[in-house]
């Protein structure tokens, strides 16, 4: 099964994957809150920009390639996509709390 088929089966869009990756990136940056110089270096060097550019497409390509080459089985990819589903649910749950 291809990654696109799994996304369709789970009714996931690129936007859902982008949201999931943004959540992960936020968690990574918040983990650096005690080292502001490291955050500054990420911003200054352009590393953060590189990490964010087309992040969802790169992520899906990596998952698809790992699946196709047998480095990751369908169960493992489904587990990762289940995290995307949970992140999407959290995204929309947060919207309901807004006025």
N, C-alpha and C positions, 0 to 999 in steps of 0.2 A: 504494500500500500504506500502511496506517495503522500508527502506532507500536505499537499493541497487537498487531497481526499480526506485526510484526518481533520484538517481545518473545517472543511465543509461538513463533515459528519458532526463535529462539535459546534457548528454554527459560529465559528470564529472568523473575524475579519483581521486585516492588517492593522487596523486601528486598535483592536483588542490586544494584539501582540505588542504593538507600540506602547500601549498603556502598561502592560505587564513589565516590559523592559524599562520603562520610565520609573516604575515603582522600584524595581531592583536597583536602578542607578541612584535614585533618591536614597535608598537604604545604604548604599555604598558611600555616598557623600556624607550622609549623617553620621556614619561610623567614623568619619574623619574630623568630626567637629572639635576634637581636642587637639588636632594638628592643623590649624588654619593655614600654615605655610604649605602643607601638602595640597590643600585645596587650591591655593593660589598657584602652585606649580602646575596643577592639572589645567587650570584656566589659561595661564600664561603660555604654556607649551603648545596649546592646541590639542592636547590629548583628549580632553573632554569633548571637544568638537568632533574629533575623529571617531570617538566612541559612539556619539549620538547620530552621526551622519548615516542614514540608511540602516539604522540598527535593526529594524524589524526584518528587512530583506536579508541582511547578513545572517541574522539569527535563524531564519527559516531555511536559508541555503545550507547552513551548518548542520541543522537538524536533518534535513533531507539527505545531505551527503553522508552523514553518519549512519542513517537508516539504510541507504542504498549500498553502502560499503560493508554493512554488517558490524560496524563498530558500536551501534546502539540498536537494540531491538525495538519493535513496535510498542511493547509495554513501557519501556523507558520513555519513549517519545510521548506516549499518551499521558504518562505521569507529569511530564513537563507541561503539556498542553492543559492538563487539569489545573495546574497552577495558573495558567493564563485565564482559564474559566473563573477561578476563584478571584483573581485580580479584577476581572471584568465585573463580577458581582459586587465587589467592594466599591468599584468606581460608581456604579449606579446606585448603590445603597447610600453613598456619600451625597449624591445629587438630591436624593429624596429629603435629606436633612436641610438642604438649602432652601431659603424662602422663595 
